[in-house]
């Protein structure tokens, strides 16, 4: 597996699929204020992926589900439950999110995927800690493709 750590916008990566740092999917998506990765996806993808996501029901902590990518140029979006119902992330929710998202990537035969730092924003964990947990988890997975971990940076206009 090739792991690239890049700075930029998750939605501008040249990959087949992206990962959305989501929640347990217990509160209807349309009641949530768009923020972070999910907010950016809603703005650019439209509501279609979130309508599909809402139909999938509750996601276990660290779980992952796949939806279409709406107006985005990706083959799919993998949504992971990286935070609990109190909007807090943990080592387990982050590492299981990575494992389960990669399970979908491998099952669907995708060759490239981009992850945000799961649980570092709304989830409250420090970026360097999350990055280390994610890298360690990825290194334990056999995958013949490219994984990007995207450290968010706003584009300068």
mmCIF file of the C-alpha atoms, coordinates in Angstrom:
data_MODEL
# 
_entry.id   MODEL 
# 
loop_
_atom_site.group_PDB 
_atom_site.id 
_atom_site.type_symbol 
_atom_site.label_atom_id 
_atom_site.label_alt_id 
_atom_site.label_comp_id 
_atom_site.label_asym_id 
_atom_site.label_entity_id 
_atom_site.label_seq_id 
_atom_site.pdbx_PDB_ins_code 
_atom_site.Cartn_x 
_atom_site.Cartn_y 
_atom_site.Cartn_z 
_atom_site.occupancy 
_atom_site.B_iso_or_equiv 
_atom_site.pdbx_formal_charge 
_atom_site.auth_seq_id 
_atom_site.auth_comp_id 
_atom_site.auth_asym_id 
_atom_site.auth_atom_id 
_atom_site.pdbx_PDB_model_num 
ATOM 1   C CA . UNK A 1 1   ? 0.000   0.000  0.000  1.00 0.00 ? 1   UNK A CA 1 
ATOM 2   C CA . UNK A 1 2   ? 1.172   3.490  -0.791 1.00 0.00 ? 2   UNK A CA 1 
ATOM 3   C CA . UNK A 1 3   ? 0.177   6.038  1.887  1.00 0.00 ? 3   UNK A CA 1 
ATOM 4   C CA . UNK A 1 4   ? 0.401   9.719  0.964  1.00 0.00 ? 4   UNK A CA 1 
ATOM 5   C CA . UNK A 1 5   ? -0.081  12.449 3.553  1.00 0.00 ? 5   UNK A CA 1 
ATOM 6   C CA . UNK A 1 6   ? -1.209  15.556 1.684  1.00 0.00 ? 6   UNK A CA 1 
ATOM 7   C CA . UNK A 1 7   ? -2.391  19.020 2.589  1.00 0.00 ? 7   UNK A CA 1 
ATOM 8   C CA . UNK A 1 8   ? -5.445  20.432 0.853  1.00 0.00 ? 8   UNK A CA 1 
ATOM 9   C CA . UNK A 1 9   ? -9.115  19.726 0.321  1.00 0.00 ? 9   UNK A CA 1 
ATOM 10  C CA . UNK A 1 10  ? -10.448 16.147 0.486  1.00 0.00 ? 10  UNK A CA 1 
ATOM 11  C CA . UNK A 1 11  ? -12.877 16.920 -2.330 1.00 0.00 ? 11  UNK A CA 1 
ATOM 12  C CA . UNK A 1 12  ? -10.080 17.921 -4.709 1.00 0.00 ? 12  UNK A CA 1 
ATOM 13  C CA . UNK A 1 13  ? -8.145  14.642 -4.516 1.00 0.00 ? 13  UNK A CA 1 
ATOM 14  C CA . UNK A 1 14  ? -7.568  12.493 -7.591 1.00 0.00 ? 14  UNK A CA 1 
ATOM 15  C CA . UNK A 1 15  ? -8.926  9.222  -6.150 1.00 0.00 ? 15  UNK A CA 1 
ATOM 16  C CA . UNK A 1 16  ? -11.758 6.799  -6.886 1.00 0.00 ? 16  UNK A CA 1 
ATOM 17  C CA . UNK A 1 17  ? -13.525 7.132  -3.516 1.00 0.00 ? 17  UNK A CA 1 
ATOM 18  C CA . UNK A 1 18  ? -13.472 9.403  -0.495 1.00 0.00 ? 18  UNK A CA 1 
ATOM 19  C CA . UNK A 1 19  ? -14.293 8.831  3.152  1.00 0.00 ? 19  UNK A CA 1 
ATOM 20  C CA . UNK A 1 20  ? -16.716 11.068 5.014  1.00 0.00 ? 20  UNK A CA 1 
ATOM 21  C CA . UNK A 1 21  ? -16.122 11.441 8.752  1.00 0.00 ? 21  UNK A CA 1 
ATOM 22  C CA . UNK A 1 22  ? -19.749 11.002 9.807  1.00 0.00 ? 22  UNK A CA 1 
ATOM 23  C CA . UNK A 1 23  ? -21.587 9.995  12.970 1.00 0.00 ? 23  UNK A CA 1 
ATOM 24  C CA . UNK A 1 24  ? -23.694 7.038  14.082 1.00 0.00 ? 24  UNK A CA 1 
ATOM 25  C CA . UNK A 1 25  ? -26.532 8.127  11.748 1.00 0.00 ? 25  UNK A CA 1 
ATOM 26  C CA . UNK A 1 26  ? -29.046 8.223  14.604 1.00 0.00 ? 26  UNK A CA 1 
ATOM 27  C CA . UNK A 1 27  ? -30.072 11.873 14.178 1.00 0.00 ? 27  UNK A CA 1 
ATOM 28  C CA . UNK A 1 28  ? -31.628 12.497 10.741 1.00 0.00 ? 28  UNK A CA 1 
ATOM 29  C CA . UNK A 1 29  ? -29.009 14.099 8.468  1.00 0.00 ? 29  UNK A CA 1 
ATOM 30  C CA . UNK A 1 30  ? -31.312 16.973 7.541  1.00 0.00 ? 30  UNK A CA 1 
ATOM 31  C CA . UNK A 1 31  ? -31.468 18.103 11.188 1.00 0.00 ? 31  UNK A CA 1 
ATOM 32  C CA . UNK A 1 32  ? -27.683 18.501 11.400 1.00 0.00 ? 32  UNK A CA 1 
ATOM 33  C CA . UNK A 1 33  ? -25.919 21.754 10.602 1.00 0.00 ? 33  UNK A CA 1 
ATOM 34  C CA . UNK A 1 34  ? -23.338 21.203 7.876  1.00 0.00 ? 34  UNK A CA 1 
ATOM 35  C CA . UNK A 1 35  ? -19.815 21.379 9.269  1.00 0.00 ? 35  UNK A CA 1 
ATOM 36  C CA . UNK A 1 36  ? -16.345 20.060 8.508  1.00 0.00 ? 36  UNK A CA 1 
ATOM 37  C CA . UNK A 1 37  ? -15.973 17.336 5.894  1.00 0.00 ? 37  UNK A CA 1 
ATOM 38  C CA . UNK A 1 38  ? -19.691 16.507 5.850  1.00 0.00 ? 38  UNK A CA 1 
ATOM 39  C CA . UNK A 1 39  ? -20.625 20.152 5.361  1.00 0.00 ? 39  UNK A CA 1 
ATOM 40  C CA . UNK A 1 40  ? -18.233 20.472 2.420  1.00 0.00 ? 40  UNK A CA 1 
ATOM 41  C CA . UNK A 1 41  ? -19.592 17.260 0.883  1.00 0.00 ? 41  UNK A CA 1 
ATOM 42  C CA . UNK A 1 42  ? -23.211 18.452 1.261  1.00 0.00 ? 42  UNK A CA 1 
ATOM 43  C CA . UNK A 1 43  ? -22.373 21.755 -0.432 1.00 0.00 ? 43  UNK A CA 1 
ATOM 44  C CA . UNK A 1 44  ? -20.640 20.178 -3.426 1.00 0.00 ? 44  UNK A CA 1 
ATOM 45  C CA . UNK A 1 45  ? -22.263 16.742 -3.748 1.00 0.00 ? 45  UNK A CA 1 
ATOM 46  C CA . UNK A 1 46  ? -25.825 17.800 -3.041 1.00 0.00 ? 46  UNK A CA 1 
ATOM 47  C CA . UNK A 1 47  ? -28.280 15.910 -0.849 1.00 0.00 ? 47  UNK A CA 1 
ATOM 48  C CA . UNK A 1 48  ? -28.459 12.654 -2.823 1.00 0.00 ? 48  UNK A CA 1 
ATOM 49  C CA . UNK A 1 49  ? -25.671 10.818 -0.913 1.00 0.00 ? 49  UNK A CA 1 
ATOM 50  C CA . UNK A 1 50  ? -27.187 11.875 2.418  1.00 0.00 ? 50  UNK A CA 1 
ATOM 51  C CA . UNK A 1 51  ? -30.690 10.779 1.454  1.00 0.00 ? 51  UNK A CA 1 
ATOM 52  C CA . UNK A 1 52  ? -29.229 7.366  0.575  1.00 0.00 ? 52  UNK A CA 1 
ATOM 53  C CA . UNK A 1 53  ? -27.207 7.371  3.813  1.00 0.00 ? 53  UNK A CA 1 
ATOM 54  C CA . UNK A 1 54  ? -30.305 8.160  5.880  1.00 0.00 ? 54  UNK A CA 1 
ATOM 55  C CA . UNK A 1 55  ? -32.029 5.059  4.526  1.00 0.00 ? 55  UNK A CA 1 
ATOM 56  C CA . UNK A 1 56  ? -29.226 2.830  5.840  1.00 0.00 ? 56  UNK A CA 1 
ATOM 57  C CA . UNK A 1 57  ? -30.183 3.362  9.505  1.00 0.00 ? 57  UNK A CA 1 
ATOM 58  C CA . UNK A 1 58  ? -27.919 3.482  12.528 1.00 0.00 ? 58  UNK A CA 1 
ATOM 59  C CA . UNK A 1 59  ? -24.225 2.760  12.018 1.00 0.00 ? 59  UNK A CA 1 
ATOM 60  C CA . UNK A 1 60  ? -22.271 1.073  14.818 1.00 0.00 ? 60  UNK A CA 1 
ATOM 61  C CA . UNK A 1 61  ? -19.354 3.057  16.258 1.00 0.00 ? 61  UNK A CA 1 
ATOM 62  C CA . UNK A 1 62  ? -16.469 2.639  13.845 1.00 0.00 ? 62  UNK A CA 1 
ATOM 63  C CA . UNK A 1 63  ? -18.781 1.245  11.182 1.00 0.00 ? 63  UNK A CA 1 
ATOM 64  C CA . UNK A 1 64  ? -18.747 2.202  7.509  1.00 0.00 ? 64  UNK A CA 1 
ATOM 65  C CA . UNK A 1 65  ? -21.385 2.384  4.773  1.00 0.00 ? 65  UNK A CA 1 
ATOM 66  C CA . UNK A 1 66  ? -21.121 3.286  1.108  1.00 0.00 ? 66  UNK A CA 1 
ATOM 67  C CA . UNK A 1 67  ? -23.315 5.635  -0.939 1.00 0.00 ? 67  UNK A CA 1 
ATOM 68  C CA . UNK A 1 68  ? -23.253 7.291  -4.316 1.00 0.00 ? 68  UNK A CA 1 
ATOM 69  C CA . UNK A 1 69  ? -21.198 10.468 -4.661 1.00 0.00 ? 69  UNK A CA 1 
ATOM 70  C CA . UNK A 1 70  ? -23.923 12.829 -5.859 1.00 0.00 ? 70  UNK A CA 1 
ATOM 71  C CA . UNK A 1 71  ? -22.432 15.684 -7.891 1.00 0.00 ? 71  UNK A CA 1 
ATOM 72  C CA . UNK A 1 72  ? -18.857 14.813 -6.918 1.00 0.00 ? 72  UNK A CA 1 
ATOM 73  C CA . UNK A 1 73  ? -16.550 13.094 -9.452 1.00 0.00 ? 73  UNK A CA 1 
ATOM 74  C CA . UNK A 1 74  ? -15.887 10.035 -7.267 1.00 0.00 ? 74  UNK A CA 1 
ATOM 75  C CA . UNK A 1 75  ? -17.252 6.510  -7.724 1.00 0.00 ? 75  UNK A CA 1 
ATOM 76  C CA . UNK A 1 76  ? -18.637 6.544  -4.174 1.00 0.00 ? 76  UNK A CA 1 
ATOM 77  C CA . UNK A 1 77  ? -18.469 8.019  -0.691 1.00 0.00 ? 77  UNK A CA 1 
ATOM 78  C CA . UNK A 1 78  ? -17.743 5.803  2.308  1.00 0.00 ? 78  UNK A CA 1 
ATOM 79  C CA . UNK A 1 79  ? -19.296 7.253  5.467  1.00 0.00 ? 79  UNK A CA 1 
ATOM 80  C CA . UNK A 1 80  ? -17.727 6.209  8.776  1.00 0.00 ? 80  UNK A CA 1 
ATOM 81  C CA . UNK A 1 81  ? -19.070 6.558  12.317 1.00 0.00 ? 81  UNK A CA 1 
ATOM 82  C CA . UNK A 1 82  ? -15.947 8.130  13.772 1.00 0.00 ? 82  UNK A CA 1 
ATOM 83  C CA . UNK A 1 83  ? -17.742 9.903  16.611 1.00 0.00 ? 83  UNK A CA 1 
ATOM 84  C CA . UNK A 1 84  ? -20.278 8.704  19.146 1.00 0.00 ? 84  UNK A CA 1 
ATOM 85  C CA . UNK A 1 85  ? -23.707 10.147 19.987 1.00 0.00 ? 85  UNK A CA 1 
ATOM 86  C CA . UNK A 1 86  ? -22.008 12.736 22.217 1.00 0.00 ? 86  UNK A CA 1 
ATOM 87  C CA . UNK A 1 87  ? -19.854 13.917 19.253 1.00 0.00 ? 87  UNK A CA 1 
ATOM 88  C CA . UNK A 1 88  ? -16.641 12.475 20.733 1.00 0.00 ? 88  UNK A CA 1 
ATOM 89  C CA . UNK A 1 89  ? -14.140 10.245 18.946 1.00 0.00 ? 89  UNK A CA 1 
ATOM 90  C CA . UNK A 1 90  ? -11.972 7.544  20.487 1.00 0.00 ? 90  UNK A CA 1 
ATOM 91  C CA . UNK A 1 91  ? -9.047  5.342  19.504 1.00 0.00 ? 91  UNK A CA 1 
ATOM 92  C CA . UNK A 1 92  ? -11.508 2.517  18.831 1.00 0.00 ? 92  UNK A CA 1 
ATOM 93  C CA . UNK A 1 93  ? -13.988 4.572  16.757 1.00 0.00 ? 93  UNK A CA 1 
ATOM 94  C CA . UNK A 1 94  ? -11.172 6.008  14.638 1.00 0.00 ? 94  UNK A CA 1 
ATOM 95  C CA . UNK A 1 95  ? -9.225  2.795  14.029 1.00 0.00 ? 95  UNK A CA 1 
ATOM 96  C CA . UNK A 1 96  ? -12.375 0.735  13.385 1.00 0.00 ? 96  UNK A CA 1 
ATOM 97  C CA . UNK A 1 97  ? -13.599 3.430  10.968 1.00 0.00 ? 97  UNK A CA 1 
ATOM 98  C CA . UNK A 1 98  ? -10.357 3.100  9.010  1.00 0.00 ? 98  UNK A CA 1 
ATOM 99  C CA . UNK A 1 99  ? -10.510 -0.730 9.053  1.00 0.00 ? 99  UNK A CA 1 
ATOM 100 C CA . UNK A 1 100 ? -14.157 -0.853 7.968  1.00 0.00 ? 100 UNK A CA 1 
ATOM 101 C CA . UNK A 1 101 ? -13.742 1.799  5.266  1.00 0.00 ? 101 UNK A CA 1 
ATOM 102 C CA . UNK A 1 102 ? -10.757 -0.108 3.864  1.00 0.00 ? 102 UNK A CA 1 
ATOM 103 C CA . UNK A 1 103 ? -12.830 -3.288 3.957  1.00 0.00 ? 103 UNK A CA 1 
ATOM 104 C CA . UNK A 1 104 ? -15.291 -1.640 1.576  1.00 0.00 ? 104 UNK A CA 1 
ATOM 105 C CA . UNK A 1 105 ? -12.478 -0.280 -0.629 1.00 0.00 ? 105 UNK A CA 1 
ATOM 106 C CA . UNK A 1 106 ? -10.975 -3.761 -0.929 1.00 0.00 ? 106 UNK A CA 1 
ATOM 107 C CA . UNK A 1 107 ? -14.345 -5.492 -1.422 1.00 0.00 ? 107 UNK A CA 1 
ATOM 108 C CA . UNK A 1 108 ? -15.310 -3.096 -4.229 1.00 0.00 ? 108 UNK A CA 1 
ATOM 109 C CA . UNK A 1 109 ? -11.845 -3.317 -5.853 1.00 0.00 ? 109 UNK A CA 1 
ATOM 110 C CA . UNK A 1 110 ? -11.134 0.410  -5.694 1.00 0.00 ? 110 UNK A CA 1 
ATOM 111 C CA . UNK A 1 111 ? -7.503  1.331  -6.244 1.00 0.00 ? 111 UNK A CA 1 
ATOM 112 C CA . UNK A 1 112 ? -7.405  4.699  -4.491 1.00 0.00 ? 112 UNK A CA 1 
ATOM 113 C CA . UNK A 1 113 ? -9.100  6.340  -1.525 1.00 0.00 ? 113 UNK A CA 1 
ATOM 114 C CA . UNK A 1 114 ? -8.759  9.611  0.378  1.00 0.00 ? 114 UNK A CA 1 
ATOM 115 C CA . UNK A 1 115 ? -9.433  9.954  4.100  1.00 0.00 ? 115 UNK A CA 1 
ATOM 116 C CA . UNK A 1 116 ? -9.839  13.065 6.211  1.00 0.00 ? 116 UNK A CA 1 
ATOM 117 C CA . UNK A 1 117 ? -8.443  12.992 9.749  1.00 0.00 ? 117 UNK A CA 1 
ATOM 118 C CA . UNK A 1 118 ? -11.330 11.047 11.313 1.00 0.00 ? 118 UNK A CA 1 
ATOM 119 C CA . UNK A 1 119 ? -12.301 12.358 14.744 1.00 0.00 ? 119 UNK A CA 1 
ATOM 120 C CA . UNK A 1 120 ? -9.887  15.290 14.772 1.00 0.00 ? 120 UNK A CA 1 
ATOM 121 C CA . UNK A 1 121 ? -12.450 18.005 14.102 1.00 0.00 ? 121 UNK A CA 1 
ATOM 122 C CA . UNK A 1 122 ? -15.820 17.580 15.767 1.00 0.00 ? 122 UNK A CA 1 
ATOM 123 C CA . UNK A 1 123 ? -14.509 14.486 17.572 1.00 0.00 ? 123 UNK A CA 1 
ATOM 124 C CA . UNK A 1 124 ? -12.018 16.570 19.538 1.00 0.00 ? 124 UNK A CA 1 
ATOM 125 C CA . UNK A 1 125 ? -8.834  14.519 19.172 1.00 0.00 ? 125 UNK A CA 1 
ATOM 126 C CA . UNK A 1 126 ? -5.467  16.113 18.368 1.00 0.00 ? 126 UNK A CA 1 
ATOM 127 C CA . UNK A 1 127 ? -4.499  15.905 14.699 1.00 0.00 ? 127 UNK A CA 1 
ATOM 128 C CA . UNK A 1 128 ? -1.068  14.327 15.260 1.00 0.00 ? 128 UNK A CA 1 
ATOM 129 C CA . UNK A 1 129 ? -2.552  11.592 17.463 1.00 0.00 ? 129 UNK A CA 1 
ATOM 130 C CA . UNK A 1 130 ? -5.299  10.806 14.912 1.00 0.00 ? 130 UNK A CA 1 
ATOM 131 C CA . UNK A 1 131 ? -2.778  10.769 12.063 1.00 0.00 ? 131 UNK A CA 1 
ATOM 132 C CA . UNK A 1 132 ? -0.589  8.261  13.943 1.00 0.00 ? 132 UNK A CA 1 
ATOM 133 C CA . UNK A 1 133 ? -3.560  6.007  14.774 1.00 0.00 ? 133 UNK A CA 1 
ATOM 134 C CA . UNK A 1 134 ? -4.758  6.075  11.173 1.00 0.00 ? 134 UNK A CA 1 
ATOM 135 C CA . UNK A 1 135 ? -1.301  5.348  9.732  1.00 0.00 ? 135 UNK A CA 1 
ATOM 136 C CA . UNK A 1 136 ? -0.707  2.460  12.146 1.00 0.00 ? 136 UNK A CA 1 
ATOM 137 C CA . UNK A 1 137 ? -4.096  0.969  11.269 1.00 0.00 ? 137 UNK A CA 1 
ATOM 138 C CA . UNK A 1 138 ? -3.531  1.338  7.529  1.00 0.00 ? 138 UNK A CA 1 
ATOM 139 C CA . UNK A 1 139 ? -0.117  -0.336 7.766  1.00 0.00 ? 139 UNK A CA 1 
ATOM 140 C CA . UNK A 1 140 ? -1.805  -3.413 9.258  1.00 0.00 ? 140 UNK A CA 1 
ATOM 141 C CA . UNK A 1 141 ? -4.041  -3.823 6.179  1.00 0.00 ? 141 UNK A CA 1 
ATOM 142 C CA . UNK A 1 142 ? -3.054  -5.517 2.929  1.00 0.00 ? 142 UNK A CA 1 
ATOM 143 C CA . UNK A 1 143 ? -4.064  -3.277 0.038  1.00 0.00 ? 143 UNK A CA 1 
ATOM 144 C CA . UNK A 1 144 ? -2.502  -2.911 -3.405 1.00 0.00 ? 144 UNK A CA 1 
ATOM 145 C CA . UNK A 1 145 ? -3.421  0.698  -4.020 1.00 0.00 ? 145 UNK A CA 1 
ATOM 146 C CA . UNK A 1 146 ? -3.041  4.291  -2.880 1.00 0.00 ? 146 UNK A CA 1 
ATOM 147 C CA . UNK A 1 147 ? -4.395  5.800  0.310  1.00 0.00 ? 147 UNK A CA 1 
ATOM 148 C CA . UNK A 1 148 ? -4.291  9.533  0.849  1.00 0.00 ? 148 UNK A CA 1 
ATOM 149 C CA . UNK A 1 149 ? -4.730  11.086 4.264  1.00 0.00 ? 149 UNK A CA 1 
ATOM 150 C CA . UNK A 1 150 ? -5.721  14.688 3.683  1.00 0.00 ? 150 UNK A CA 1 
ATOM 151 C CA . UNK A 1 151 ? -4.791  17.362 6.192  1.00 0.00 ? 151 UNK A CA 1 
ATOM 152 C CA . UNK A 1 152 ? -7.339  20.079 5.492  1.00 0.00 ? 152 UNK A CA 1 
ATOM 153 C CA . UNK A 1 153 ? -6.128  23.440 4.280  1.00 0.00 ? 153 UNK A CA 1 
ATOM 154 C CA . UNK A 1 154 ? -8.385  26.062 2.743  1.00 0.00 ? 154 UNK A CA 1 
ATOM 155 C CA . UNK A 1 155 ? -7.446  27.175 -0.716 1.00 0.00 ? 155 UNK A CA 1 
ATOM 156 C CA . UNK A 1 156 ? -6.244  30.758 -0.914 1.00 0.00 ? 156 UNK A CA 1 
ATOM 157 C CA . UNK A 1 157 ? -8.460  32.745 -3.256 1.00 0.00 ? 157 UNK A CA 1 
# 
